[in-house]
Amino acid sequence: PKYTSVRQVRQLRFIVALLTEFGWRGVSVADKLLVHIRNYLDHPYKQVRESIGTTLNYIFLVGHQVKRDPNTHWPSFAASEPKNERTNAFIEEIAEFVRNSIANPPTDEKIRESHSRYKDTFLHFLLVGVRTSSLNSYVPGLLPLIFLLHNDPEEDVRHLARLVLALSPQIYLYHQVNEIVLN
């Protein structure tokens, strides 16, 4: 890496702030960031991987058509909402890589570590998405893969998979509570 991990995390946080500010106007910037950030999904530093997961979530929120509840005007990420094609393609690409990594574990130690870091970034991305309810339409289809990661040899990957699985029920609970509160 060209810069220290602290500087890289600061840059990623700044990017998140910019994407939030740009909103829908930042789709072209988000697309360019996605092309660049793909090369760092197996970054050697955990702090940077966590920030990459958060940044990825915001990259996809920029292009996502956010529907608002007509009564409250709050954002509504319904599980029945159509999937964003850009997000769908990226998640499928990552999920396929992770599935292949599980089915054919690499024998080389460096490659195995790289794959583990890649899984770590993927799970951080999902974790942020579940917490913010922005990936609600994607997580249910990924549950079988997350259950596989729950049994990964790496403790960090298992821990993150457990967190995503523990928070996944809130996807459905969020909508039920929202209906109760609004009615």
Rosetta constraint file for C-alpha pairs under 8 A:
AtomPair CA 3 CA 7 HARMONIC 6.27 0.50
AtomPair CA 3 CA 8 HARMONIC 6.42 0.50
AtomPair CA 4 CA 8 HARMONIC 6.31 0.50
AtomPair CA 5 CA 9 HARMONIC 6.12 0.50
AtomPair CA 5 CA 45 HARMONIC 6.86 0.50
AtomPair CA 5 CA 47 HARMONIC 7.25 0.50
AtomPair CA 5 CA 48 HARMONIC 6.23 0.50
AtomPair CA 6 CA 10 HARMONIC 6.25 0.50
AtomPair CA 6 CA 48 HARMONIC 7.93 0.50
AtomPair CA 7 CA 11 HARMONIC 6.18 0.50
AtomPair CA 8 CA 12 HARMONIC 6.23 0.50
AtomPair CA 8 CA 48 HARMONIC 6.70 0.50
AtomPair CA 9 CA 13 HARMONIC 6.17 0.50
AtomPair CA 9 CA 47 HARMONIC 7.14 0.50
AtomPair CA 9 CA 48 HARMONIC 5.53 0.50
AtomPair CA 9 CA 51 HARMONIC 6.08 0.50
AtomPair CA 10 CA 14 HARMONIC 6.16 0.50
AtomPair CA 11 CA 15 HARMONIC 6.22 0.50
AtomPair CA 12 CA 16 HARMONIC 6.28 0.50
AtomPair CA 12 CA 51 HARMONIC 6.35 0.50
AtomPair CA 12 CA 52 HARMONIC 7.02 0.50
AtomPair CA 12 CA 55 HARMONIC 6.50 0.50
AtomPair CA 13 CA 17 HARMONIC 6.32 0.50
AtomPair CA 13 CA 51 HARMONIC 7.20 0.50
AtomPair CA 13 CA 55 HARMONIC 7.46 0.50
AtomPair CA 14 CA 18 HARMONIC 6.24 0.50
AtomPair CA 15 CA 19 HARMONIC 6.09 0.50
AtomPair CA 15 CA 55 HARMONIC 7.36 0.50
AtomPair CA 16 CA 20 HARMONIC 6.10 0.50
AtomPair CA 16 CA 54 HARMONIC 7.94 0.50
AtomPair CA 16 CA 55 HARMONIC 5.74 0.50
AtomPair CA 16 CA 58 HARMONIC 6.31 0.50
AtomPair CA 16 CA 59 HARMONIC 7.94 0.50
AtomPair CA 17 CA 21 HARMONIC 6.18 0.50
AtomPair CA 18 CA 22 HARMONIC 5.98 0.50
AtomPair CA 19 CA 23 HARMONIC 5.96 0.50
AtomPair CA 19 CA 26 HARMONIC 6.19 0.50
AtomPair CA 19 CA 30 HARMONIC 7.39 0.50
AtomPair CA 19 CA 58 HARMONIC 6.75 0.50
AtomPair CA 19 CA 59 HARMONIC 7.04 0.50
AtomPair CA 19 CA 62 HARMONIC 6.81 0.50
AtomPair CA 20 CA 58 HARMONIC 7.32 0.50
AtomPair CA 20 CA 62 HARMONIC 7.62 0.50
AtomPair CA 22 CA 26 HARMONIC 4.95 0.50
AtomPair CA 23 CA 27 HARMONIC 7.90 0.50
AtomPair CA 23 CA 62 HARMONIC 5.52 0.50
AtomPair CA 24 CA 62 HARMONIC 5.33 0.50
AtomPair CA 24 CA 63 HARMONIC 6.30 0.50
AtomPair CA 25 CA 62 HARMONIC 7.92 0.50
AtomPair CA 26 CA 30 HARMONIC 6.01 0.50
AtomPair CA 26 CA 62 HARMONIC 6.47 0.50
AtomPair CA 27 CA 31 HARMONIC 6.13 0.50
AtomPair CA 27 CA 62 HARMONIC 5.90 0.50
AtomPair CA 27 CA 63 HARMONIC 5.63 0.50
AtomPair CA 28 CA 32 HARMONIC 6.38 0.50
AtomPair CA 29 CA 33 HARMONIC 6.18 0.50
AtomPair CA 30 CA 34 HARMONIC 6.08 0.50
AtomPair CA 30 CA 59 HARMONIC 5.16 0.50
AtomPair CA 30 CA 60 HARMONIC 7.66 0.50
AtomPair CA 30 CA 62 HARMONIC 7.05 0.50
AtomPair CA 30 CA 63 HARMONIC 7.95 0.50
AtomPair CA 31 CA 35 HARMONIC 6.50 0.50
AtomPair CA 31 CA 59 HARMONIC 7.64 0.50
AtomPair CA 32 CA 36 HARMONIC 6.45 0.50
AtomPair CA 33 CA 37 HARMONIC 5.83 0.50
AtomPair CA 33 CA 59 HARMONIC 7.67 0.50
AtomPair CA 34 CA 38 HARMONIC 6.07 0.50
AtomPair CA 34 CA 56 HARMONIC 7.43 0.50
AtomPair CA 34 CA 59 HARMONIC 7.14 0.50
AtomPair CA 35 CA 39 HARMONIC 7.74 0.50
AtomPair CA 36 CA 40 HARMONIC 7.93 0.50
AtomPair CA 37 CA 41 HARMONIC 7.02 0.50
AtomPair CA 37 CA 52 HARMONIC 7.54 0.50
AtomPair CA 41 CA 49 HARMONIC 6.75 0.50
AtomPair CA 41 CA 52 HARMONIC 7.29 0.50
AtomPair CA 41 CA 117 HARMONIC 7.28 0.50
AtomPair CA 41 CA 118 HARMONIC 5.26 0.50
AtomPair CA 41 CA 121 HARMONIC 5.92 0.50
AtomPair CA 41 CA 122 HARMONIC 7.77 0.50
AtomPair CA 42 CA 49 HARMONIC 7.29 0.50
AtomPair CA 42 CA 114 HARMONIC 5.51 0.50
AtomPair CA 42 CA 115 HARMONIC 6.97 0.50
AtomPair CA 42 CA 116 HARMONIC 7.76 0.50
AtomPair CA 42 CA 117 HARMONIC 4.71 0.50
AtomPair CA 42 CA 118 HARMONIC 4.39 0.50
AtomPair CA 42 CA 121 HARMONIC 7.02 0.50
AtomPair CA 43 CA 48 HARMONIC 6.88 0.50
AtomPair CA 43 CA 49 HARMONIC 6.02 0.50
AtomPair CA 43 CA 114 HARMONIC 7.99 0.50
AtomPair CA 43 CA 117 HARMONIC 6.79 0.50
AtomPair CA 43 CA 118 HARMONIC 7.77 0.50
AtomPair CA 44 CA 49 HARMONIC 7.87 0.50
AtomPair CA 44 CA 114 HARMONIC 7.95 0.50
AtomPair CA 44 CA 117 HARMONIC 7.16 0.50
AtomPair CA 45 CA 49 HARMONIC 6.38 0.50
AtomPair CA 46 CA 50 HARMONIC 6.15 0.50
AtomPair CA 46 CA 117 HARMONIC 7.97 0.50
AtomPair CA 47 CA 51 HARMONIC 6.44 0.50
AtomPair CA 48 CA 52 HARMONIC 6.08 0.50
AtomPair CA 49 CA 53 HARMONIC 6.23 0.50
AtomPair CA 49 CA 117 HARMONIC 7.81 0.50
AtomPair CA 49 CA 120 HARMONIC 7.39 0.50
AtomPair CA 49 CA 121 HARMONIC 5.26 0.50
AtomPair CA 49 CA 124 HARMONIC 7.70 0.50
AtomPair CA 50 CA 54 HARMONIC 6.45 0.50
AtomPair CA 50 CA 121 HARMONIC 6.39 0.50
AtomPair CA 50 CA 124 HARMONIC 5.82 0.50
AtomPair CA 50 CA 125 HARMONIC 7.76 0.50
AtomPair CA 51 CA 55 HARMONIC 6.01 0.50
AtomPair CA 52 CA 56 HARMONIC 5.98 0.50
AtomPair CA 52 CA 121 HARMONIC 6.98 0.50
AtomPair CA 52 CA 125 HARMONIC 7.62 0.50
AtomPair CA 53 CA 57 HARMONIC 6.41 0.50
AtomPair CA 53 CA 121 HARMONIC 5.61 0.50
AtomPair CA 53 CA 122 HARMONIC 6.76 0.50
AtomPair CA 53 CA 123 HARMONIC 7.77 0.50
AtomPair CA 53 CA 124 HARMONIC 5.01 0.50
AtomPair CA 53 CA 125 HARMONIC 3.88 0.50
AtomPair CA 53 CA 126 HARMONIC 7.67 0.50
AtomPair CA 53 CA 128 HARMONIC 7.15 0.50
AtomPair CA 54 CA 58 HARMONIC 6.57 0.50
AtomPair CA 54 CA 124 HARMONIC 7.22 0.50
AtomPair CA 54 CA 125 HARMONIC 5.94 0.50
AtomPair CA 54 CA 128 HARMONIC 6.06 0.50
AtomPair CA 55 CA 59 HARMONIC 6.10 0.50
AtomPair CA 56 CA 60 HARMONIC 6.32 0.50
AtomPair CA 56 CA 125 HARMONIC 6.52 0.50
AtomPair CA 57 CA 61 HARMONIC 6.23 0.50
AtomPair CA 57 CA 125 HARMONIC 6.15 0.50
AtomPair CA 57 CA 128 HARMONIC 6.82 0.50
AtomPair CA 57 CA 129 HARMONIC 6.14 0.50
AtomPair CA 57 CA 134 HARMONIC 7.69 0.50
AtomPair CA 58 CA 62 HARMONIC 6.27 0.50
AtomPair CA 59 CA 63 HARMONIC 7.29 0.50
AtomPair CA 60 CA 64 HARMONIC 6.24 0.50
AtomPair CA 60 CA 86 HARMONIC 7.67 0.50
AtomPair CA 60 CA 87 HARMONIC 5.96 0.50
AtomPair CA 61 CA 134 HARMONIC 7.03 0.50
AtomPair CA 63 CA 84 HARMONIC 7.57 0.50
AtomPair CA 63 CA 86 HARMONIC 7.93 0.50
AtomPair CA 64 CA 84 HARMONIC 6.07 0.50
AtomPair CA 65 CA 84 HARMONIC 7.88 0.50
AtomPair CA 66 CA 75 HARMONIC 6.25 0.50
AtomPair CA 66 CA 76 HARMONIC 6.75 0.50
AtomPair CA 66 CA 77 HARMONIC 6.85 0.50
AtomPair CA 67 CA 75 HARMONIC 5.87 0.50
AtomPair CA 67 CA 76 HARMONIC 5.44 0.50
AtomPair CA 67 CA 77 HARMONIC 6.93 0.50
AtomPair CA 68 CA 72 HARMONIC 7.79 0.50
AtomPair CA 68 CA 73 HARMONIC 5.10 0.50
AtomPair CA 68 CA 74 HARMONIC 5.33 0.50
AtomPair CA 68 CA 75 HARMONIC 4.47 0.50
AtomPair CA 68 CA 76 HARMONIC 5.27 0.50
AtomPair CA 69 CA 73 HARMONIC 4.86 0.50
AtomPair CA 69 CA 74 HARMONIC 5.59 0.50
AtomPair CA 69 CA 75 HARMONIC 6.41 0.50
AtomPair CA 69 CA 76 HARMONIC 6.01 0.50
AtomPair CA 71 CA 182 HARMONIC 7.83 0.50
AtomPair CA 77 CA 81 HARMONIC 6.90 0.50
AtomPair CA 77 CA 133 HARMONIC 6.33 0.50
AtomPair CA 77 CA 134 HARMONIC 6.07 0.50
AtomPair CA 77 CA 135 HARMONIC 7.98 0.50
AtomPair CA 77 CA 136 HARMONIC 6.87 0.50
AtomPair CA 78 CA 136 HARMONIC 6.98 0.50
AtomPair CA 78 CA 137 HARMONIC 7.24 0.50
AtomPair CA 78 CA 175 HARMONIC 7.28 0.50
AtomPair CA 79 CA 136 HARMONIC 5.27 0.50
AtomPair CA 79 CA 137 HARMONIC 4.59 0.50
AtomPair CA 79 CA 171 HARMONIC 7.48 0.50
AtomPair CA 79 CA 172 HARMONIC 7.83 0.50
AtomPair CA 80 CA 137 HARMONIC 6.57 0.50
AtomPair CA 81 CA 137 HARMONIC 6.67 0.50
AtomPair CA 82 CA 137 HARMONIC 7.57 0.50
AtomPair CA 83 CA 87 HARMONIC 7.52 0.50
AtomPair CA 83 CA 88 HARMONIC 6.53 0.50
AtomPair CA 83 CA 137 HARMONIC 6.59 0.50
AtomPair CA 83 CA 138 HARMONIC 7.55 0.50
AtomPair CA 84 CA 88 HARMONIC 5.96 0.50
AtomPair CA 85 CA 89 HARMONIC 6.05 0.50
AtomPair CA 86 CA 90 HARMONIC 6.35 0.50
AtomPair CA 87 CA 91 HARMONIC 6.05 0.50
AtomPair CA 88 CA 92 HARMONIC 6.03 0.50
AtomPair CA 88 CA 138 HARMONIC 7.76 0.50
AtomPair CA 89 CA 93 HARMONIC 6.13 0.50
AtomPair CA 90 CA 94 HARMONIC 6.27 0.50
AtomPair CA 91 CA 95 HARMONIC 5.90 0.50
AtomPair CA 92 CA 96 HARMONIC 5.93 0.50
AtomPair CA 93 CA 97 HARMONIC 6.35 0.50
AtomPair CA 94 CA 98 HARMONIC 6.23 0.50
AtomPair CA 94 CA 122 HARMONIC 7.23 0.50
AtomPair CA 95 CA 99 HARMONIC 6.04 0.50
AtomPair CA 95 CA 142 HARMONIC 7.89 0.50
AtomPair CA 95 CA 145 HARMONIC 7.60 0.50
AtomPair CA 96 CA 100 HARMONIC 6.12 0.50
AtomPair CA 97 CA 101 HARMONIC 6.12 0.50
AtomPair CA 98 CA 102 HARMONIC 6.22 0.50
AtomPair CA 98 CA 115 HARMONIC 7.73 0.50
AtomPair CA 98 CA 118 HARMONIC 7.93 0.50
AtomPair CA 98 CA 119 HARMONIC 6.47 0.50
AtomPair CA 99 CA 103 HARMONIC 6.10 0.50
AtomPair CA 99 CA 145 HARMONIC 7.13 0.50
AtomPair CA 100 CA 104 HARMONIC 5.76 0.50
AtomPair CA 100 CA 105 HARMONIC 7.75 0.50
AtomPair CA 101 CA 105 HARMONIC 5.15 0.50
AtomPair CA 101 CA 106 HARMONIC 7.10 0.50
AtomPair CA 101 CA 115 HARMONIC 6.83 0.50
AtomPair CA 102 CA 148 HARMONIC 7.96 0.50
AtomPair CA 105 CA 112 HARMONIC 7.15 0.50
AtomPair CA 106 CA 111 HARMONIC 6.31 0.50
AtomPair CA 106 CA 112 HARMONIC 5.43 0.50
AtomPair CA 107 CA 111 HARMONIC 7.64 0.50
AtomPair CA 107 CA 112 HARMONIC 6.87 0.50
AtomPair CA 108 CA 112 HARMONIC 6.14 0.50
AtomPair CA 109 CA 113 HARMONIC 6.20 0.50
AtomPair CA 110 CA 114 HARMONIC 6.19 0.50
AtomPair CA 111 CA 115 HARMONIC 6.16 0.50
AtomPair CA 112 CA 116 HARMONIC 6.18 0.50
AtomPair CA 113 CA 117 HARMONIC 6.25 0.50
AtomPair CA 114 CA 118 HARMONIC 6.21 0.50
AtomPair CA 115 CA 119 HARMONIC 6.24 0.50
AtomPair CA 116 CA 120 HARMONIC 6.18 0.50
AtomPair CA 116 CA 154 HARMONIC 7.11 0.50
AtomPair CA 116 CA 157 HARMONIC 7.17 0.50
AtomPair CA 117 CA 121 HARMONIC 6.29 0.50
AtomPair CA 118 CA 122 HARMONIC 6.26 0.50
AtomPair CA 119 CA 123 HARMONIC 6.14 0.50
AtomPair CA 119 CA 157 HARMONIC 6.73 0.50
AtomPair CA 120 CA 124 HARMONIC 6.23 0.50
AtomPair CA 120 CA 156 HARMONIC 7.28 0.50
AtomPair CA 120 CA 157 HARMONIC 5.60 0.50
AtomPair CA 120 CA 160 HARMONIC 7.34 0.50
AtomPair CA 121 CA 125 HARMONIC 6.18 0.50
AtomPair CA 122 CA 126 HARMONIC 6.35 0.50
AtomPair CA 123 CA 127 HARMONIC 5.93 0.50
AtomPair CA 123 CA 157 HARMONIC 7.59 0.50
AtomPair CA 123 CA 160 HARMONIC 6.09 0.50
AtomPair CA 123 CA 161 HARMONIC 6.51 0.50
AtomPair CA 123 CA 164 HARMONIC 7.32 0.50
AtomPair CA 124 CA 128 HARMONIC 6.18 0.50
AtomPair CA 124 CA 160 HARMONIC 7.15 0.50
AtomPair CA 125 CA 129 HARMONIC 6.17 0.50
AtomPair CA 126 CA 130 HARMONIC 6.05 0.50
AtomPair CA 126 CA 135 HARMONIC 7.26 0.50
AtomPair CA 126 CA 139 HARMONIC 7.40 0.50
AtomPair CA 126 CA 164 HARMONIC 6.89 0.50
AtomPair CA 127 CA 131 HARMONIC 6.17 0.50
AtomPair CA 127 CA 160 HARMONIC 7.71 0.50
AtomPair CA 127 CA 163 HARMONIC 7.25 0.50
AtomPair CA 127 CA 164 HARMONIC 5.34 0.50
AtomPair CA 127 CA 167 HARMONIC 7.96 0.50
AtomPair CA 128 CA 132 HARMONIC 6.10 0.50
AtomPair CA 129 CA 133 HARMONIC 5.71 0.50
AtomPair CA 129 CA 134 HARMONIC 5.06 0.50
AtomPair CA 129 CA 135 HARMONIC 4.82 0.50
AtomPair CA 129 CA 136 HARMONIC 7.42 0.50
AtomPair CA 130 CA 134 HARMONIC 6.61 0.50
AtomPair CA 130 CA 135 HARMONIC 6.00 0.50
AtomPair CA 130 CA 136 HARMONIC 6.51 0.50
AtomPair CA 130 CA 139 HARMONIC 7.65 0.50
AtomPair CA 130 CA 164 HARMONIC 7.20 0.50
AtomPair CA 130 CA 167 HARMONIC 6.71 0.50
AtomPair CA 130 CA 168 HARMONIC 6.53 0.50
AtomPair CA 130 CA 170 HARMONIC 7.92 0.50
AtomPair CA 130 CA 171 HARMONIC 7.10 0.50
AtomPair CA 131 CA 167 HARMONIC 7.36 0.50
AtomPair CA 133 CA 171 HARMONIC 6.71 0.50
AtomPair CA 135 CA 139 HARMONIC 6.21 0.50
AtomPair CA 136 CA 140 HARMONIC 7.39 0.50
AtomPair CA 136 CA 171 HARMONIC 5.90 0.50
AtomPair CA 138 CA 142 HARMONIC 6.67 0.50
AtomPair CA 139 CA 143 HARMONIC 6.25 0.50
AtomPair CA 139 CA 168 HARMONIC 7.45 0.50
AtomPair CA 140 CA 168 HARMONIC 7.95 0.50
AtomPair CA 142 CA 146 HARMONIC 6.21 0.50
AtomPair CA 143 CA 147 HARMONIC 6.07 0.50
AtomPair CA 143 CA 165 HARMONIC 7.65 0.50
AtomPair CA 144 CA 148 HARMONIC 6.39 0.50
AtomPair CA 145 CA 149 HARMONIC 6.33 0.50
AtomPair CA 146 CA 150 HARMONIC 6.16 0.50
AtomPair CA 146 CA 161 HARMONIC 5.78 0.50
AtomPair CA 146 CA 164 HARMONIC 7.73 0.50
AtomPair CA 146 CA 165 HARMONIC 7.24 0.50
AtomPair CA 147 CA 151 HARMONIC 7.10 0.50
AtomPair CA 147 CA 161 HARMONIC 7.20 0.50
AtomPair CA 147 CA 165 HARMONIC 7.77 0.50
AtomPair CA 148 CA 152 HARMONIC 6.89 0.50
AtomPair CA 149 CA 157 HARMONIC 6.66 0.50
AtomPair CA 149 CA 158 HARMONIC 6.04 0.50
AtomPair CA 149 CA 161 HARMONIC 5.93 0.50
AtomPair CA 150 CA 157 HARMONIC 7.30 0.50
AtomPair CA 150 CA 158 HARMONIC 4.60 0.50
AtomPair CA 150 CA 159 HARMONIC 7.40 0.50
AtomPair CA 150 CA 161 HARMONIC 5.10 0.50
AtomPair CA 150 CA 162 HARMONIC 6.11 0.50
AtomPair CA 151 CA 158 HARMONIC 6.11 0.50
AtomPair CA 152 CA 157 HARMONIC 6.43 0.50
AtomPair CA 152 CA 158 HARMONIC 5.66 0.50
AtomPair CA 153 CA 157 HARMONIC 7.94 0.50
AtomPair CA 153 CA 158 HARMONIC 7.56 0.50
AtomPair CA 154 CA 158 HARMONIC 6.36 0.50
AtomPair CA 155 CA 159 HARMONIC 6.07 0.50
AtomPair CA 156 CA 160 HARMONIC 6.26 0.50
AtomPair CA 157 CA 161 HARMONIC 6.10 0.50
AtomPair CA 158 CA 162 HARMONIC 6.18 0.50
AtomPair CA 159 CA 163 HARMONIC 6.35 0.50
AtomPair CA 160 CA 164 HARMONIC 6.26 0.50
AtomPair CA 161 CA 165 HARMONIC 6.12 0.50
AtomPair CA 162 CA 166 HARMONIC 5.93 0.50
AtomPair CA 163 CA 167 HARMONIC 6.16 0.50
AtomPair CA 164 CA 168 HARMONIC 5.94 0.50
AtomPair CA 165 CA 169 HARMONIC 7.68 0.50
AtomPair CA 167 CA 171 HARMONIC 7.78 0.50
AtomPair CA 169 CA 173 HARMONIC 6.34 0.50
AtomPair CA 170 CA 174 HARMONIC 5.52 0.50
AtomPair CA 171 CA 175 HARMONIC 7.07 0.50
AtomPair CA 172 CA 176 HARMONIC 6.52 0.50
AtomPair CA 173 CA 177 HARMONIC 6.00 0.50
AtomPair CA 174 CA 178 HARMONIC 6.04 0.50
AtomPair CA 175 CA 179 HARMONIC 6.20 0.50
AtomPair CA 176 CA 180 HARMONIC 6.32 0.50
AtomPair CA 177 CA 181 HARMONIC 6.10 0.50
AtomPair CA 178 CA 182 HARMONIC 6.07 0.50
AtomPair CA 179 CA 183 HARMONIC 5.99 0.50
